[in-house]
Amino acid sequence: MDSTTSPDASEATNGHFGRTMTVTAVATFMVSLDQLVVTTALTKIREHLHTGLEGLEWTVNAYTLTFAVFLLTASALAERFGRRRLFIAGLTLFTGASAMAALAPGIGVLIAARAIQGLGSAIVLPLTLTLLSAAVPPSKRGAALGVWGGVGGLGVALGPVIGGFITESASWQWIFWLNVPIGVVLLALSSTWLTESFGPASRLDLVGTVLACVGLLGVVVSIIRGDAEGWTSAQTLGAGIGGLVVLAAFVAWELRTPHPMLPMRLFSGRAFTTVNLLSLFMFFGMFGSIFLITQYLQTALGYSPFGAGVRFLAWTGVVLIAAPLGGGLSDRIGGKPIIVAGLVLQSVGLLWLALSITTGSSFLSLVPAFICNGFGMGLYFGPAGNVVMGSVRREEEGIASGANNAIRELGGVFGVAVLAAVFAGHGGYDSREHYVHGMHVALWVGFAFVALGAVTAVLMPRQGQTAVTEAEPATATHEARSAVAVGE
């Protein structure tokens, strides 16, 4: 602040920062919570809506798929039409879809509502960071971004606990009703507390967005429907092959259009390409496994939804402890060894579960594996963000961070789809023994992908070795921003 700044101006600035921090922090917590809040409610949803494994997959994947596909496009829309305006639009979508999910009479309506929720999250979550960064004084930016990342991480960590508590004490519908009053209050505050701002005008890549959405949807439909329809059926092959063809068209379009949603030139750098591949492998293995393990705690071990959520804190809670540790260590010794260590720990954790889980397992016997997985995930997040940001030019950091977020979310989509398909081919919900047998096979697949990520990480160049030509070194603020963005 300039020495000539009046006390009234300083007070106004601090007041604006405080109001923006409040709105963005609460919004971040709300949408982050919904990434995992549904996991401990899946068993009750299956029973109440009389759905099967496919319905549960879409309940999770409808949200994640729309979030991943529209993440980059939503950011571009906000830059052009106004960040506050799009933030309010995203909140409106998310809040309305939450009410729609709570009122869903069947699984089809619930899946549609979750897809709209994902679209709302794709708009809201990146804009919380943009709006906060613009409102915060430079001297407080690092602390503000740290709070932002911590709030997002807390939402993810508490998701299974809050979801389990609400499902057990009220009903699964209330995990969605909870968002409605919070969303309404945020909408009222956003119109008066947030300042409108715009970014550099750019053309929207609507063709790329449609191609990515249709292509990914086709591949996911093929995987999810494979067991029910047959892997060689016309529907399965048609959706899968059609999806791959459209994705190839997406890549071709992105290479030739002057305003791509995902600039393919970013992947010319070895570090950027490798760390995104690692994110794909890690989220594939871990989130596919989490989808089955949270149900295992209830289906096979008999815990209540809340009991399962509290016990799962041994996994998600440790992430909050390990994430800042990993970020700090990467500043001292570089990102590569921390990333390798994080993936190795996750591989060990999944291997432990694949070898030891039975229908009679005690929770204490699972705790070491849960801690291993959570600590490994936490170690990975911060260094991965630093590598992403350090491998591109400063003006490309926003699109690079968005691309990494989208790729990791897609890893989770495909992980849930593939591991659920493996589970369906070898197990089911008809008995505890059958469930555990199917989960065993699926966990081996999850372990294989994370272990492949660990091996690939060993081959990754050290941070900065393959940065884009004329790239500027990221400042501490940019590193903090990338760390929290990837570790939300």
N, C-alpha and C positions, 0 to 999 in steps of 0.2 A: 504494500500500500504506500502511496506517495505521502511524504511528510505534510503536504499541504491539504490532504484530504480531510474534510470536516468530520467531526464526531458523528453528525447526523448521517452523512454519507456512509461512513464505516458501519454504523449500526444498521443502516438499510441493507448494505451488502451482506453483513452477517445474517440478517434476518432472512434475506432471499436464499442464501446458502442453506440455512437451517430448514426452511420450508421445502426446498428442493430435495435435500437429503432425506427428510421425512417421507415424502411421497415416493421417491425412487427406492428407498430402502424397503418400505412396506410392499411396494409392487414387486420388487425383486424376490422378497421372501415368499410372497403368494404364488408367483408363477414357478419358482424353484421348488416349492413344496409339492406342486402337482406333478413333478417328474417321477416321484416315487411314492406319493401318498396313496396311490391306488393299489400298490403291490400287496399290502397286507389285507386289502379288502377283496382280492380276487376270488378267494374261496367262497365268501358270502355272496358275491355277485353271481358266481357260477350256480350256486344253489337257488338263489332268489329268482334269477331270470331264466333258469333252466337252460343254460348254455353249456357249451363244451370248450375244449381247448382252443378251437379256432376263434370263438367269440372272445375269449380272454386275450388271445394274441392281438386281435384287432383293437381291443380296449386299450392296450398299451401302445401298439404300433401306430394307430390312427393319430394319436397325439404327437408322437415322436417324428413320424414321417412328414406331416405338414409343417412342423416346427423346422425340421432340417431343410426342406425344399424351399420354404418361403423366407428363410432367414436373411439371405442376401438381398432379395428383391424388396423386402420390407424396409431394410435400411436405406436402399436407394429411393424408395417412395418418400420416406421421411425427409431426406435431404432436399427433395424437390418441392414437396407440398407443405412442409412444416413439421418439425419434430414434435411439438406439443400436440398439434392436430392429429398426427398419426398415433401418438401415444394414447390419446383419449379414444381414438377409434379402436386401437388394440385392446384397451381396457374394456370397452363396451362389448367387443366380441367375446373376450374371455369371460366376463361376468354373465352375459346372456347365455353363453354355452354352458356355463356351470349350472345355471338354473335348469337348462334343457336336460343336462345329464341327470340332475337330481330327480326330475320328473319323468325320466325315460320309462316307458311301459315295457320295453323289450330291449334286447341287446342291439338291434339295428339302430335305434334312436340313440342309445348310449354311445355307440361307435361314432355316429355322425357328430354328436356333441363333442366328443373327445377330439375329433379332427378340427372342429372350429376352435376349440380351446387351444390346440397346437398352433393354429394360425394366429390367434390373439397373442400367444406367448412369443411367437417369432417377431411380432411387431414390438411388444412391450419390453422384452428383456434387453436387447441391445440398446434400445433408446434410454433405458434407465442409466446406463453408463455414459451415453452421449450427453444427456441433459445434466447429469451430475458434474461431468468434467467441465462443461461450459459455465456452470454456476459457481464452481469452487475457486477460491483464490489460489494462485500458484503455490503459495507457501503451505497450503493445507491439502493440496491435491493428493499427495501420497497417502496421507492418513485417511482421506475420504475414500479413495479407491480400495484401501485395505478394509475399511468398514463394509463397503459394497460387496467385496468378495467374501468376507466373513458371513454376512447376512445370507448371501446366496448359498454358501456351503452349509450354513445352519439349516436352511430350508430343505436342502436335499437330505441332510442327516436325520432331521426330525420327521421327514415325510412318512416313513413306515411306522414310526411311533404314534404320530398324531392320527394317521389313517387307521391304525389298529385300535386306538383308544376310542375314536368316534364311532367306528363300526361296531365295537363291542358295547359301548354305553348307549348308543342311539341306534343308528342303522347306517349302512354303507352310503345311502343317499346324502347323509349329512357331511360327508367329506367334500361334496360339491356345494351344498347349501352354504357351507362356511365361507366360500369365496364371495357370495352375493353381497352381504352387507359391507364387507371390506371393499369390494369393487365399487359399490355405490358411493361410499365415502371418498375413495380415491378419485372418482370421477368428479365429484363436487369440488374437491381441493385442487385438482389439476387445472381446472379452468381459471382459477384465481391465483394459485401459488406458483405456477410454472410460467416461464417466459418463453414466448415463441421464438424460434430460431430456425435458420435454413442453412443448408450446406451448399457446396458447389452444384449447380444444375447439371444433370447428366441424363442421357437418354436411357429409358428403361429397356431391359432385355426381356420383354414379355414372351417372345418366341422361346428363348432359352428356358424360362421358368416353366412353360407348358410342357416342353420336351422332357425336362428333368422330372417333372411330376408324373407324367404319363409313363415314362420309361421305368422309373423306380416302382411305381404302383404295379405295373405289369409283372416285374420280377418278384416283388413281395407276394402278390396274389398267387403266382405260380408255386412259390415255396409253401405258403400256408395251405393251399388247396391240394397240394400234391398227395398227401396221405388219403384224404377223403375221396378225391376223384381218380387217383391212380397217377403215378409219375409219368406214364406214357400216354395218358389220355389227351384228347385233342384240346381240352380246356387248359390243362396244365402246360402242355408244350406250346400252345398258342400264346398264352399269357407270358410265358418265360421268354420264348424266342422273340415275340413282338416287343417285349420290354427291352431286351438287349439291342434290338435293331433301333428302337427309338433312342436309347442311350447313346448308341454310336452316332446317330444323327445329331444328338445334343453336343457331343464332342466336336463333330465337324462344324456345327453352327458356331460354337464358341471360338473356334480357330479362325473363322472368317469374318464374324461380325465385328464392327469397330467399337462396340460398347458391350462386351460380354459380362454376364453376371458372375462368371468364374473365369478370369483370365488364365488361359492355359500356359502363358509364359512363366507364371509363378512356379510351375512344376519343372521348369528347366534347371532349377537349382536342386542339387542332390539333397541338401539338408532339409529343405521345405518338403520335397517329395517323400523323403524317408519318414519324417516325423508325422506326416499325415497318414502314411501307411501304418505306422505304429498305432496311431489313434484308432484307426479302423480295426486293426487286429485286437487291440485291448478292449474296446467297447463291445466288439462282437463277442468275445469270450466272457467278459465280466457281466454284461447286462443280460445276456442270454442265460447265464448261470443264476443271476439274482432272481430272474423271473421264476425259475423253478425252485430255488432254495427257500424263498419266502413262503411259497405254498407248501413245501416240505415240512416246515416248522409246524404248520397247522394240520395238514393232511396226514402225515405219517407220525409226527411226534405228539400231536393232540393239543398244542398250545392254542390259546385264544388269539384273536387278531391283535389285541393289545400286548399280550405276552410275547407273541412273535415279533412285534415291532420293537419292544424294549430290548429283547435279546439281539435283535439285528443291529442295535447300536454298537455292539462289539465290533461290527464291520464299518458302518457309516460314521460313527463317532470318531474312530481312529483317524479317518481321513482328515478331519479338521485339525488334528494334532500334527500329522505328518506333512500336510501341504505347506505350511510356512517353513518347516524344517527343510523340506526339499528345495524350496525356493532360495532360502539362505545359503544352503550348501552349494547350489548351482552357481551362485555369484562368486564363490571362492574357488571351486575346482572345476567349473564348467558343467553344462547340462548333461552331457553324454553319460558319465558314470552314474549319475543319479537316476536317469531314465532307465538305464540297464538294470540297476539295483531294484527299482520299482517294479519293472516287468518280471524280474526273476522272483521277487517276493510273491507277486500275484500268481505266477506259475506254480510255485511251491504250495500256496494256499489252495488253489484249485485241485492240484494233484492230491493233497492231503484229504480233501473232501471226497474226491473220486475213489480213493482207496479205503476210506474209513466209514463213510456214512452207511448206516443200516436202519432198519425199522425200530431198533431198540437203542439207538445212539442217545447218550446223555448230552445235554447242551454243553456241559463243561468240556466234553471231548471235542466239540466243534470250535470252542473259543480260540485256540491257537491258530486254526486255519482262518477264522474270521478276522482276527487281528492282523495276520499276515497279508490277507487280501486288502484290508482297509489301509494298512500302512503303505503297502506297495502302490495303491491308487493315489494316496496323498503325495508320495514322493514323486510320482510321475507328472502331476498336473503343472506345477510351477515351472520346472525346467523345460517341459514341452512347449509351454507358451513362450518362454524366452528364446528357444530355438526358432520357433515360427517367426517371431518378430525380428530376430537377428539375421534372418535369411532373405529379407526383402527390403526394398527401399522404404524410407520413412513414410512417404505418401501412400504406400501400398499396405501399411500395417492394418488398416481397418478391414480391407477386403481379405487380407491374409488371415486375420483372426476369425472373420466370419466364415471363411472357407474351412478352417480347421474345426470350428464348432459344428458346421454342417456335416462334415465328414465323420466326425466322432458320433454324432447323433444317428447317422445312417448306419454306422457300425452296430449301434445298439438295435436298430430296426432289424437288420439282417441277422444279428445274433439271436434275438428273441424268435424270429421266424425259423431259422435253421435248427436251433437247439430244441425248440418245441416240436419241429417235425421229426427230429431224431427221437425225442421222448415218445411221441405218438406211435412211432414205428416199433418201439420196444417196451412200452409201458402204457399206463392209463390210470384213471381215477377209481377203478372198480375195487381196488384193495390197496392197503399200505404197501404190501410186498411188490405189487405190480408197479406202483408209483415209484418206489425206490429203485427198482430194476431199470425202468426207463430213464430215470434221472441219472443213474450211474453212467450209462452210455453217453448221455448228453454232456455230462460234465467232462468226460474224456475229450469230447470235441472242443468244448470251451477251453480246456487246458492246452490242447494242441495249438489253437490260434494264439493264445497269450504267449506260449512258449516260442512260437514262430516269431512273434513280435520281439521277444527278448533276444533271439538270435539275430534278427534283422537290426536291432538297436546296436549290437556290437559293431556292425559294419557302417554305422552312421558316422559321418565326419564330425569332428568336434565343432562346437558352435563358432560361426564366423569363418570357417574354412571355405565355404562355398557360397558366401553371401553374394547377392546380385551385384553386378558391377556398379560402382559408384554408390553403393549402399552406405548410408550413414550409420554409425553405431547407435543403437537405441539408448536413450537416456534412461535414468533410473525410473522416471515416471512412466515411460513407455514399457519398461520391463515389468513394473508393478501392474500396469494395465493389462498386459498380455497374460501375466500370471493369474490374475483374478478372473479374466475372461475365460481362460481355458479351465479354471478350477471351480467354476460356479457350482 
